[in-house]
Amino acid sequence: MKKIAAVALLALGAALVGCSKNETPAPSAAPAPAPAAITKIVVGLDDNFPPMGFRDEKNELVGFDIDMAREASKRMGIEAEFKPIDWSAKEAELSGKRVDALWNGLTITEERKAKIGFTAPYMENHQIIVVAAKSAINNKADMSGKVVGAQEGSSAVDAVKKEDAVFKSFKEFKTFGDNVTALMDLSAGRLEAVVVDEVVGRYYVAKKPDEYRVLEENFGTEEYGVGVRKDDTELLEKLNKAMGEMKADGTAAKIATQWFGKDIIK
């Protein structure tokens, strides 16, 4: 009898323990941490791309896009850090998170839109043809059999290659690390024409009108935008808002006039 009672007590104890365990609520999962607020934006640029971004006589970074980025960052309440990069590797710098934005005369193209998130366009540009002041080249047809140059990784290369017949007519097509080097080769006679962004080309032609001239024909019209990672939608939204405000209140036009002598904001 005692043995049966003991077994019954053990069974009851086990049942009570089981009930106790079942009634204990399972710990709830910890909430996902909130995304960190944006406090700084690292802007990747080519620091030899005047007047958009370059170094002055004090070796300080200056330029139209520098001023635009600083103003936009101020309105967003974040710090702007400017980081010179190899422009031909700009997409790798952005996707590798070594920079947060590409802001330096970046042309919006369908190919780039597949990998980069772009703001609304803020400027229109042309790919112009610069030749020596005394050159016999007056149009694209005259470029046949000539040595032509452009910056590596620039939209000038894409624009030239789109006009297949013209491109194939060149004796040679050379690419350079930056536009300044290409123009130096033009001055030295190693090139006979340079295809370059209008904002850059006209900046140098204005400085040396006796050395360079611009042809009437060009390799097409394009638009500039700021590029960010495609998944960085918060930053893209903030940039579009800040830049929209800058256009609306005339600040962008004022910055443009300081650098170009007129309002060229789109």
Backbone as JSON, one array per atom type, in Angstrom:
{
  "sequence": "MKKIAAVALLALGAALVGCSKNETPAPSAAPAPAPAAITKIVVGLDDNFPPMGFRDEKNELVGFDIDMAREASKRMGIEAEFKPIDWSAKEAELSGKRVDALWNGLTITEERKAKIGFTAPYMENHQIIVVAAKSAINNKADMSGKVVGAQEGSSAVDAVKKEDAVFKSFKEFKTFGDNVTALMDLSAGRLEAVVVDEVVGRYYVAKKPDEYRVLEENFGTEEYGVGVRKDDTELLEKLNKAMGEMKADGTAAKIATQWFGKDIIK",
  "N": [[0.84, -1.2, 0.0], [1.9, 1.25, 0.86], [3.83, 1.41, -1.05], [2.34, 1.78, -3.37], [1.18, 4.22, -2.8], [3.42, 5.85, -2.72], [4.3, 5.76, -5.37], [2.14, 7.01, -6.57], [2.37, 9.58, -5.49], [4.8, 10.39, -6.6], [4.09, 10.45, -9.3], [2.17, 12.45, -9.26], [3.75, 14.61, -8.48], [5.46, 14.83, -10.71], [3.6, 15.52, -12.6], [2.77, 17.99, -11.69], [5.14, 19.45, -11.92], [5.42, 19.35, -14.67], [3.17, 20.83, -15.42], [3.88, 23.26, -14.35], [6.1, 23.95, -15.96], [4.86, 24.18, -18.46], [3.31, 26.41, -18.08], [5.04, 28.48, -17.88], [5.91, 31.39, -19.59], [7.35, 31.6, -22.85], [10.44, 33.17, -23.55], [10.35, 36.33, -25.2], [11.36, 37.25, -28.55], [14.19, 39.36, -29.11], [13.76, 42.75, -30.1], [14.44, 43.93, -33.44], [17.35, 45.88, -34.03], [17.12, 49.41, -34.47], [17.74, 51.11, -37.57], [20.84, 52.82, -37.98], [21.08, 56.32, -37.59], [21.76, 58.62, -40.25], [24.72, 60.33, -40.15], [26.93, 61.25, -41.41], [28.21, 61.78, -44.7], [30.16, 60.29, -47.13], [31.7, 61.57, -49.82], [32.59, 60.61, -52.99], [34.97, 61.58, -55.41], [36.56, 62.89, -58.41], [39.46, 64.51, -58.11], [40.63, 66.12, -59.97], [39.07, 67.54, -61.78], [38.16, 70.14, -62.8], [35.64, 72.65, -63.45], [34.25, 71.31, -61.48], [35.21, 69.7, -59.34], [38.21, 70.06, -57.71], [41.67, 70.77, -56.81], [42.79, 73.71, -55.26], [45.19, 76.46, -55.29], [46.06, 76.26, -52.71], [45.94, 73.65, -52.2], [43.47, 72.76, -51.42], [40.26, 71.2, -51.58], [37.99, 72.28, -53.93], [35.21, 73.63, -55.85], [32.34, 73.52, -58.09], [30.56, 71.27, -57.69], [31.47, 70.52, -55.18], [30.68, 72.69, -53.59], [27.92, 72.48, -53.95], [27.42, 69.98, -52.75], [28.21, 70.48, -50.11], [26.33, 72.4, -49.31], [23.93, 70.95, -49.58], [24.38, 68.89, -47.72], [24.5, 70.36, -45.36], [21.86, 71.19, -45.16], [20.67, 68.75, -44.76], [21.55, 68.19, -42.29], [23.91, 66.8, -41.76], [27.37, 65.7, -41.79], [29.74, 66.36, -44.37], [32.16, 64.51, -46.02], [34.91, 64.61, -48.17], [36.27, 62.52, -50.59], [38.86, 61.83, -52.64], [38.95, 59.68, -55.46], [39.83, 56.92, -57.66], [38.49, 57.57, -60.61], [37.77, 55.85, -62.65], [37.19, 53.57, -61.31], [34.92, 54.04, -59.9], [32.34, 52.87, -59.46], [32.94, 50.52, -58.12], [34.06, 51.57, -55.81], [31.81, 52.73, -54.69], [29.94, 50.55, -54.39], [31.47, 48.98, -52.72], [31.32, 50.32, -50.38], [33.13, 52.25, -49.68], [32.79, 54.82, -50.29], [29.92, 56.96, -50.01], [28.47, 58.36, -51.82], [28.56, 59.43, -55.25], [29.62, 62.3, -56.54], [30.3, 64.31, -58.8], [30.09, 65.57, -61.46], [28.68, 63.39, -62.62], [27.43, 61.48, -65.13], [24.14, 60.54, -66.01], [23.26, 57.46, -67.12], [21.64, 54.74, -68.88], [22.92, 52.31, -68.53], [24.45, 52.77, -66.21], [22.41, 53.24, -64.41], [21.49, 50.74, -63.82], [23.09, 49.84, -61.82], [23.47, 51.9, -60.03], [21.84, 54.2, -57.85], [20.21, 57.09, -58.76], [19.9, 60.62, -58.16], [17.4, 63.15, -58.93], [18.03, 64.81, -62.05], [20.41, 67.49, -62.04], [21.75, 69.13, -63.7], [22.57, 69.95, -67.1], [24.57, 68.66, -69.75], [27.08, 68.57, -72.36], [29.0, 66.5, -74.58], [31.78, 67.71, -75.71], [34.01, 68.63, -78.43], [37.35, 69.3, -78.35], [39.97, 70.99, -79.89], [43.28, 71.87, -81.1], [44.01, 75.37, -81.34], [44.83, 76.19, -83.89], [44.2, 74.04, -85.45], [43.28, 71.99, -88.28], [40.99, 70.6, -88.11], [37.53, 70.7, -88.23], [35.09, 69.55, -87.92], [33.27, 66.46, -87.17], [33.77, 64.72, -89.27], [36.27, 65.47, -90.12], [37.84, 64.3, -88.22], [38.56, 61.84, -88.96], [41.08, 59.41, -89.33], [42.62, 60.52, -87.36], [44.29, 61.01, -84.14], [42.61, 60.6, -81.23], [41.49, 61.58, -77.96], [40.25, 60.83, -74.58], [38.87, 60.89, -71.22], [39.47, 58.04, -69.24], [36.91, 55.78, -68.37], [34.96, 57.68, -68.4], [31.87, 59.33, -69.42], [32.3, 60.38, -71.87], [33.77, 58.56, -73.36], [31.85, 56.55, -73.78], [29.97, 58.04, -75.24], [31.35, 58.66, -77.6], [31.84, 56.1, -78.66], [29.28, 55.31, -79.25], [28.72, 56.47, -81.65], [29.4, 54.78, -84.02], [30.51, 54.71, -86.66], [32.01, 57.05, -86.82], [33.76, 56.65, -84.66], [35.19, 54.37, -85.53], [36.57, 55.5, -87.56], [38.73, 56.82, -86.55], [42.29, 57.15, -86.25], [43.5, 56.35, -83.91], [42.31, 55.76, -80.62], [42.75, 57.11, -77.57], [42.82, 56.7, -74.0], [42.8, 58.45, -70.86], [43.93, 59.05, -67.48], [42.84, 61.36, -66.41], [41.15, 64.4, -67.47], [42.8, 66.63, -67.66], [45.38, 65.67, -68.22], [44.9, 64.6, -70.74], [44.32, 66.94, -72.21], [46.78, 68.19, -71.98], [48.33, 66.5, -73.54], [47.16, 67.09, -75.95], [47.96, 69.73, -76.3], [50.67, 69.24, -76.55], [50.8, 68.0, -78.95], [50.51, 65.29, -79.19], [48.0, 64.32, -79.3], [45.16, 64.87, -81.41], [42.63, 65.69, -81.04], [40.31, 66.13, -78.34], [37.72, 64.62, -76.56], [35.4, 65.76, -74.3], [33.68, 66.58, -71.2], [31.47, 69.3, -71.4], [31.43, 71.33, -69.4], [33.94, 71.11, -68.27], [35.7, 71.25, -70.46], [35.16, 73.82, -71.59], [35.91, 75.41, -69.5], [38.72, 75.13, -69.46], [39.32, 75.99, -72.06], [38.55, 78.64, -71.91], [40.51, 79.58, -70.22], [42.77, 79.3, -71.79], [42.49, 80.57, -74.5], [43.97, 81.05, -76.79], [45.16, 78.71, -77.3], [43.41, 76.53, -77.42], [40.34, 75.46, -79.07], [36.77, 75.06, -79.47], [34.75, 72.76, -81.24], [31.79, 73.16, -83.29], [30.13, 70.97, -83.59], [29.09, 68.18, -81.53], [29.18, 65.33, -79.24], [26.67, 64.7, -78.27], [23.93, 65.27, -75.87], [23.59, 65.18, -72.34], [22.74, 64.32, -68.9], [23.54, 65.34, -65.55], [23.72, 63.7, -62.38], [23.51, 62.88, -58.86], [25.04, 60.01, -57.56], [24.13, 57.13, -55.67], [24.24, 54.13, -53.58], [22.01, 51.59, -54.68], [20.33, 50.46, -52.78], [20.28, 52.32, -50.81], [18.04, 53.99, -49.97], [17.09, 55.86, -48.15], [19.08, 57.86, -47.95], [19.06, 58.73, -50.6], [16.49, 59.82, -50.82], [16.69, 61.94, -48.98], [18.69, 63.49, -50.19], [17.46, 64.21, -52.63], [15.38, 65.77, -51.64], [16.77, 67.89, -50.34], [18.22, 68.98, -52.51], [16.15, 69.7, -54.18], [14.99, 71.74, -52.71], [17.09, 73.56, -52.79], [17.12, 74.25, -55.48], [14.6, 75.42, -55.69], [14.68, 77.67, -53.95], [16.64, 79.23, -55.05], [19.3, 78.94, -54.31], [20.93, 76.98, -55.53], [21.14, 78.06, -58.11], [22.57, 80.37, -57.52], [25.04, 79.31, -56.66], [25.83, 78.1, -59.05], [26.11, 80.35, -60.72], [28.28, 81.59, -59.54], [30.34, 79.91, -60.3], [30.11, 79.47, -63.07], [29.25, 81.76, -64.24], [26.65, 82.04, -64.99], [23.26, 80.84, -64.58], [23.02, 77.49, -64.72], [21.56, 75.42, -63.84], [19.49, 72.55, -63.96]],
  "CA": [[0.0, 0.0, 0.0], [2.83, 2.37, 0.92], [4.53, 1.48, -2.33], [1.41, 2.37, -4.34], [1.04, 5.64, -2.43], [4.67, 6.53, -3.11], [4.28, 5.88, -6.84], [1.13, 8.03, -6.88], [2.93, 10.89, -5.14], [5.82, 10.72, -7.62], [3.39, 10.78, -10.54], [1.55, 13.76, -9.05], [4.85, 15.61, -8.5], [5.91, 15.0, -12.11], [2.54, 16.24, -13.32], [2.82, 19.4, -11.25], [6.33, 20.05, -12.53], [5.11, 19.53, -16.09], [2.24, 21.96, -15.55], [4.65, 24.47, -14.05], [6.91, 24.26, -17.14], [4.0, 24.59, -19.56], [2.75, 27.71, -17.79], [6.09, 29.52, -17.95], [5.92, 31.95, -20.95], [8.63, 31.58, -23.57], [11.01, 34.52, -23.69], [10.08, 36.94, -26.51], [12.56, 37.59, -29.33], [14.62, 40.75, -28.97], [13.4, 43.53, -31.29], [15.56, 44.24, -34.33], [17.86, 47.22, -33.76], [16.73, 50.43, -35.44], [18.87, 51.51, -38.42], [21.57, 53.98, -37.46], [20.78, 57.58, -38.28], [22.85, 59.12, -41.08], [25.38, 61.49, -39.54], [28.0, 61.71, -42.31], [28.2, 61.24, -46.06], [31.48, 60.32, -47.77], [31.49, 61.88, -51.23], [33.7, 60.23, -53.86], [35.13, 62.51, -56.53], [37.82, 63.02, -59.14], [39.94, 65.83, -57.66], [41.28, 66.8, -61.09], [37.94, 67.7, -62.69], [37.65, 71.5, -62.66], [35.42, 73.37, -62.19], [33.33, 70.55, -60.64], [35.92, 69.34, -58.13], [39.66, 70.09, -57.96], [42.45, 71.37, -55.73], [43.24, 75.07, -55.56], [46.62, 76.71, -55.04], [46.35, 75.87, -51.33], [45.72, 72.19, -52.18], [42.18, 72.49, -50.82], [39.25, 70.77, -52.54], [37.0, 73.31, -54.25], [34.51, 73.38, -57.11], [30.88, 73.65, -58.13], [29.92, 70.12, -57.03], [31.87, 70.57, -53.77], [29.79, 73.67, -52.95], [26.56, 71.92, -53.96], [27.37, 68.9, -51.76], [28.28, 71.08, -48.77], [25.04, 73.03, -49.01], [22.93, 69.89, -49.4], [24.68, 68.21, -46.46], [24.11, 71.27, -44.27], [20.4, 71.14, -45.07], [20.3, 67.43, -44.24], [22.04, 68.12, -40.92], [24.96, 65.79, -41.67], [28.71, 66.12, -42.18], [30.2, 65.9, -45.68], [33.6, 64.24, -46.15], [35.22, 64.46, -49.6], [37.32, 61.53, -50.76], [39.3, 61.61, -54.03], [39.02, 58.27, -55.84], [40.11, 56.6, -59.06], [37.16, 57.7, -61.2], [37.46, 54.68, -63.49], [36.74, 52.51, -60.4], [33.92, 54.69, -59.05], [31.25, 51.97, -59.08], [33.48, 49.6, -57.12], [34.2, 52.36, -54.58], [30.47, 52.92, -54.13], [29.37, 49.27, -53.94], [32.31, 48.5, -51.62], [31.01, 51.19, -49.23], [34.25, 53.14, -49.32], [32.16, 56.13, -50.39], [28.46, 56.86, -49.94], [27.88, 59.04, -52.98], [29.43, 59.89, -56.34], [29.1, 63.63, -56.82], [31.4, 64.98, -59.5], [29.78, 65.54, -62.88], [28.37, 61.99, -62.96], [26.39, 61.41, -66.15], [23.12, 59.51, -65.85], [23.08, 56.6, -68.3], [20.85, 53.55, -68.61], [23.83, 51.27, -68.04], [24.8, 53.07, -64.82], [21.2, 53.15, -63.59], [21.31, 49.34, -63.41], [23.93, 49.59, -60.64], [23.54, 53.09, -59.18], [20.62, 54.97, -57.64], [20.48, 58.49, -59.1], [18.97, 61.69, -57.8], [16.88, 63.85, -60.09], [19.12, 65.55, -62.7], [20.57, 68.87, -61.58], [22.53, 69.89, -64.68], [22.68, 69.39, -68.45], [25.95, 68.72, -70.23], [27.36, 68.03, -73.69], [30.34, 65.99, -74.8], [32.29, 68.58, -76.76], [35.28, 68.27, -79.08], [38.34, 70.37, -78.22], [41.14, 70.81, -80.76], [44.23, 72.98, -81.02], [43.45, 76.58, -81.94], [45.18, 76.27, -85.32], [43.94, 72.75, -86.09], [42.47, 71.97, -89.51], [39.77, 69.85, -87.81], [36.4, 71.6, -88.03], [33.87, 68.76, -87.66], [33.54, 65.05, -86.89], [34.32, 64.08, -90.48], [37.7, 65.79, -90.17], [38.54, 63.5, -87.21], [38.96, 60.58, -89.59], [42.52, 59.24, -89.43], [43.28, 61.32, -86.33], [44.43, 60.42, -82.8], [41.63, 61.28, -80.37], [41.6, 61.15, -76.57], [39.17, 61.11, -73.62], [39.18, 60.35, -69.9], [39.07, 56.65, -69.02], [35.77, 55.59, -67.48], [34.04, 58.82, -68.49], [30.78, 59.17, -70.39], [32.82, 60.79, -73.18], [34.14, 57.32, -74.05], [30.6, 55.91, -74.21], [29.33, 58.87, -76.26], [32.1, 58.51, -78.85], [31.65, 54.75, -79.17], [27.92, 55.17, -79.76], [28.75, 56.86, -83.06], [30.31, 53.72, -84.46], [31.23, 55.05, -87.9], [33.0, 58.08, -86.47], [34.75, 56.02, -83.8], [36.04, 53.48, -86.32], [37.37, 56.28, -88.51], [39.92, 57.37, -85.88], [43.54, 56.39, -86.36], [43.69, 55.75, -82.58], [41.53, 56.39, -79.54], [43.5, 56.93, -76.33], [42.15, 57.14, -72.78], [43.72, 59.01, -69.86], [43.45, 59.03, -66.09], [42.03, 62.56, -66.18], [41.04, 65.28, -68.63], [43.93, 67.55, -67.69], [46.47, 64.98, -68.93], [44.51, 64.51, -72.15], [44.49, 68.26, -72.81], [48.23, 68.44, -72.06], [48.79, 65.77, -74.73], [46.67, 67.85, -77.11], [48.87, 70.88, -76.43], [51.99, 68.75, -76.96], [50.71, 67.45, -80.3], [50.38, 63.83, -79.18], [46.61, 64.1, -79.65], [44.66, 65.86, -82.37], [41.32, 66.12, -80.54], [39.9, 65.56, -77.05], [36.29, 64.67, -76.28], [35.38, 66.06, -72.87], [32.48, 67.25, -70.7], [31.48, 70.72, -71.77], [31.77, 72.2, -68.27], [35.4, 71.05, -68.07], [36.36, 71.72, -71.68], [35.05, 75.28, -71.75], [36.69, 76.0, -68.41], [40.11, 75.21, -69.9], [39.4, 76.81, -73.27], [38.47, 80.05, -71.46], [41.8, 79.92, -69.63], [43.79, 79.32, -72.84], [41.79, 80.72, -75.78], [44.92, 81.04, -77.9], [45.71, 77.36, -77.42], [42.34, 75.58, -77.72], [39.02, 75.91, -79.52], [35.71, 74.05, -79.39], [34.0, 72.6, -82.48], [30.35, 73.35, -83.16], [29.52, 69.65, -83.42], [29.44, 67.5, -80.28], [28.78, 63.92, -79.19], [25.38, 64.5, -77.6], [23.52, 65.91, -74.62], [23.4, 64.26, -71.22], [22.37, 64.96, -67.63], [24.3, 64.99, -64.35], [22.98, 63.41, -61.16], [24.32, 62.32, -57.77], [24.84, 58.56, -57.51], [24.26, 56.43, -54.38], [23.92, 52.71, -53.7], [20.59, 51.42, -55.02], [19.55, 50.13, -51.58], [20.38, 53.42, -49.85], [16.88, 54.81, -50.34], [16.94, 56.98, -47.21], [20.0, 58.92, -48.37], [18.58, 59.24, -51.89], [15.33, 60.66, -50.54], [17.16, 63.16, -48.32], [19.41, 64.29, -51.19], [16.48, 64.78, -53.55], [14.65, 66.83, -50.92], [17.67, 69.03, -50.14], [18.55, 69.59, -53.8], [14.92, 70.32, -54.66], [14.87, 73.01, -51.98], [18.14, 74.45, -53.28], [16.67, 74.76, -56.77], [13.41, 76.25, -55.48], [14.95, 78.96, -53.29], [17.65, 79.98, -55.79], [20.66, 78.7, -53.82], [21.67, 76.25, -56.57], [21.42, 79.02, -59.18], [23.61, 81.27, -57.02], [26.3, 78.57, -56.71], [26.17, 77.94, -60.47], [26.56, 81.64, -61.25], [29.62, 81.84, -59.0], [31.33, 79.08, -61.0], [29.97, 79.47, -64.53], [28.85, 83.08, -64.72], [25.22, 82.03, -65.3], [22.51, 79.75, -63.97], [22.94, 76.34, -65.63], [20.88, 74.35, -63.11], [18.35, 71.97, -64.68]],
  "C": [[0.87, 1.25, 0.0], [3.52, 2.57, -0.42], [3.65, 2.15, -3.38], [1.27, 3.85, -4.09], [2.26, 6.44, -2.89], [4.71, 6.77, -4.6], [3.31, 6.97, -7.24], [1.66, 9.42, -6.6], [3.97, 11.33, -6.17], [5.15, 11.15, -8.91], [2.76, 12.16, -10.44], [2.59, 14.86, -9.11], [5.31, 15.89, -9.91], [4.89, 15.81, -12.88], [2.56, 17.72, -12.97], [4.0, 20.13, -11.86], [6.07, 20.33, -13.99], [4.2, 20.71, -16.3], [2.98, 23.26, -15.34], [5.45, 24.9, -15.26], [6.05, 24.79, -18.27], [3.48, 26.0, -19.35], [3.77, 28.82, -17.88], [6.16, 30.08, -19.37], [7.31, 31.92, -21.56], [9.16, 33.0, -23.7], [10.77, 35.06, -25.1], [11.38, 37.3, -27.2], [12.9, 39.07, -29.17], [14.27, 41.52, -30.24], [14.64, 43.85, -32.12], [16.04, 45.66, -34.06], [17.44, 48.19, -34.86], [17.94, 50.82, -36.29], [19.52, 52.78, -37.9], [21.24, 55.21, -38.28], [22.01, 58.02, -39.08], [23.44, 60.36, -40.44], [26.48, 62.06, -40.43], [27.84, 61.05, -43.67], [29.6, 61.39, -46.64], [31.26, 60.45, -49.28], [32.73, 61.51, -52.04], [33.76, 61.16, -55.07], [36.48, 62.37, -57.19], [38.34, 64.42, -58.81], [40.76, 66.56, -58.73], [40.25, 67.03, -62.2], [37.34, 69.11, -62.54], [36.61, 71.81, -63.75], [34.5, 72.62, -61.23], [33.95, 70.17, -59.3], [37.41, 69.27, -58.43], [40.35, 70.75, -56.78], [42.95, 72.76, -56.16], [44.71, 75.22, -55.23], [47.04, 76.38, -53.61], [46.16, 74.37, -51.12], [44.4, 71.82, -51.49], [41.17, 72.12, -51.91], [38.19, 71.86, -52.7], [36.26, 72.91, -55.52], [33.01, 73.51, -56.96], [30.2, 72.51, -57.38], [30.28, 70.06, -55.55], [30.92, 71.5, -53.02], [28.36, 73.15, -52.89], [26.41, 70.84, -52.87], [27.4, 69.45, -50.34], [26.95, 71.7, -48.37], [23.96, 71.99, -48.76], [23.12, 69.18, -48.06], [24.27, 69.06, -45.26], [22.6, 71.22, -44.07], [19.91, 69.81, -44.52], [20.76, 67.24, -42.79], [23.1, 67.06, -40.72], [26.3, 66.38, -42.14], [29.05, 65.56, -43.57], [31.72, 65.72, -45.65], [33.88, 63.96, -47.63], [36.44, 63.56, -49.76], [37.67, 61.37, -52.24], [39.45, 60.11, -54.31], [39.49, 58.14, -57.29], [38.76, 56.57, -59.76], [36.79, 56.52, -62.08], [36.97, 53.51, -62.64], [35.63, 53.0, -59.48], [32.8, 53.76, -58.59], [31.7, 50.97, -58.01], [33.65, 50.31, -55.78], [32.85, 52.52, -53.89], [29.9, 51.62, -53.59], [30.17, 48.69, -52.79], [32.18, 49.32, -50.36], [32.21, 51.99, -48.75], [33.83, 54.6, -49.5], [30.65, 55.91, -50.37], [27.76, 57.48, -51.14], [28.95, 59.39, -53.99], [28.85, 61.22, -56.79], [30.2, 64.44, -57.48], [31.16, 64.91, -61.01], [29.5, 64.13, -63.36], [27.18, 61.95, -63.92], [25.44, 60.25, -65.88], [22.98, 58.75, -67.16], [22.26, 55.38, -67.9], [21.72, 52.44, -68.03], [24.18, 51.51, -66.57], [23.59, 52.94, -63.9], [20.92, 51.73, -63.13], [22.07, 49.05, -62.12], [23.91, 50.72, -59.62], [22.16, 53.72, -59.05], [20.93, 56.44, -57.86], [19.44, 59.44, -58.54], [18.35, 62.23, -59.09], [18.03, 64.64, -60.72], [19.2, 66.99, -62.16], [21.31, 69.74, -62.6], [22.55, 69.16, -66.02], [24.09, 69.62, -68.97], [26.04, 68.18, -71.65], [28.77, 67.46, -73.71], [30.92, 66.74, -76.0], [33.63, 68.08, -77.3], [36.2, 69.48, -79.01], [39.53, 70.02, -79.11], [42.09, 71.98, -80.54], [43.67, 74.17, -81.79], [43.69, 76.66, -83.44], [44.93, 74.97, -86.08], [43.07, 72.9, -87.34], [41.17, 71.19, -89.3], [38.64, 70.83, -87.51], [35.09, 70.86, -87.75], [34.26, 67.3, -87.42], [34.17, 64.35, -88.09], [35.82, 64.3, -90.57], [38.51, 64.98, -89.15], [38.98, 62.15, -87.76], [40.48, 60.53, -89.75], [43.31, 59.99, -88.38], [43.38, 60.55, -85.0], [43.58, 61.26, -81.85], [41.73, 60.72, -78.95], [40.39, 61.51, -75.73], [39.59, 60.51, -72.28], [38.64, 58.93, -69.76], [37.9, 56.58, -68.05], [34.76, 56.72, -67.53], [32.93, 58.54, -69.5], [31.19, 59.64, -71.77], [33.18, 59.56, -74.0], [32.89, 56.64, -74.6], [29.96, 56.69, -75.35], [30.02, 58.72, -77.62], [31.82, 57.14, -79.47], [30.24, 54.51, -79.7], [27.84, 55.55, -81.24], [29.81, 56.0, -83.75], [31.14, 54.1, -85.69], [32.32, 56.08, -87.64], [34.13, 57.46, -85.66], [35.73, 55.15, -84.61], [36.91, 54.24, -87.33], [38.64, 56.84, -87.88], [41.14, 56.51, -86.19], [43.79, 55.65, -85.04], [42.82, 56.51, -81.58], [42.22, 56.08, -78.21], [42.66, 57.4, -75.13], [43.2, 57.52, -71.74], [43.08, 58.97, -68.47], [42.59, 60.23, -65.76], [42.06, 63.44, -67.43], [42.22, 66.23, -68.78], [45.09, 66.94, -68.48], [46.16, 64.88, -70.42], [44.71, 65.85, -72.86], [45.97, 68.65, -72.92], [48.81, 67.73, -73.29], [48.31, 66.46, -76.01], [47.59, 69.04, -77.36], [50.24, 70.45, -76.95], [51.98, 68.14, -78.35], [50.61, 65.94, -80.35], [48.94, 63.39, -79.45], [46.2, 65.18, -80.64], [43.26, 66.36, -82.0], [41.06, 65.44, -79.2], [38.39, 65.72, -76.92], [36.13, 64.74, -74.76], [34.04, 66.68, -72.48], [32.57, 68.74, -70.98], [31.91, 71.62, -70.62], [33.28, 72.24, -68.03], [36.12, 71.66, -69.27], [36.32, 73.23, -71.82], [35.8, 76.02, -70.65], [38.16, 76.18, -68.85], [40.28, 76.06, -71.15], [39.37, 78.3, -72.9], [39.8, 80.5, -70.86], [42.89, 80.08, -70.69], [43.14, 79.44, -74.22], [42.71, 80.73, -76.99], [45.47, 79.65, -78.19], [44.66, 76.34, -77.86], [41.14, 76.27, -78.37], [38.05, 74.73, -79.51], [34.96, 73.98, -80.72], [32.51, 72.8, -82.22], [29.64, 72.01, -82.95], [29.94, 69.06, -82.07], [28.94, 66.07, -80.33], [27.55, 63.71, -78.29], [25.21, 65.22, -76.28], [23.27, 64.86, -73.56], [23.06, 65.05, -69.96], [23.25, 64.46, -66.49], [23.34, 64.69, -63.2], [23.96, 62.94, -60.1], [24.0, 60.85, -57.67], [25.04, 58.01, -56.11], [24.01, 54.94, -54.61], [22.41, 52.54, -53.88], [19.73, 51.11, -53.79], [19.58, 51.25, -50.53], [19.27, 54.44, -50.13], [16.7, 56.01, -49.41], [17.82, 58.16, -47.61], [19.52, 59.55, -49.68], [17.41, 60.2, -51.68], [15.75, 62.0, -49.92], [17.88, 64.09, -49.32], [18.44, 64.96, -52.16], [15.72, 65.93, -52.9], [15.51, 68.08, -50.78], [17.96, 69.75, -51.46], [17.33, 70.27, -54.42], [14.7, 71.68, -54.0], [15.88, 74.04, -52.48], [17.77, 75.05, -54.64], [15.54, 75.77, -56.58], [13.73, 77.62, -54.89], [16.09, 79.75, -53.93], [19.09, 79.76, -55.34], [21.51, 77.99, -54.87], [22.06, 77.18, -57.72], [22.55, 79.97, -58.78], [24.98, 80.59, -57.08], [26.77, 78.41, -58.15], [26.73, 79.23, -61.05], [27.97, 81.98, -60.77], [30.69, 81.09, -59.79], [31.29, 79.21, -62.52], [29.55, 80.82, -65.11], [27.39, 83.15, -65.12], [24.58, 80.83, -64.62], [22.37, 78.62, -64.99], [22.25, 75.16, -64.97], [19.67, 73.87, -63.9], [17.14, 71.9, -63.76]]
}
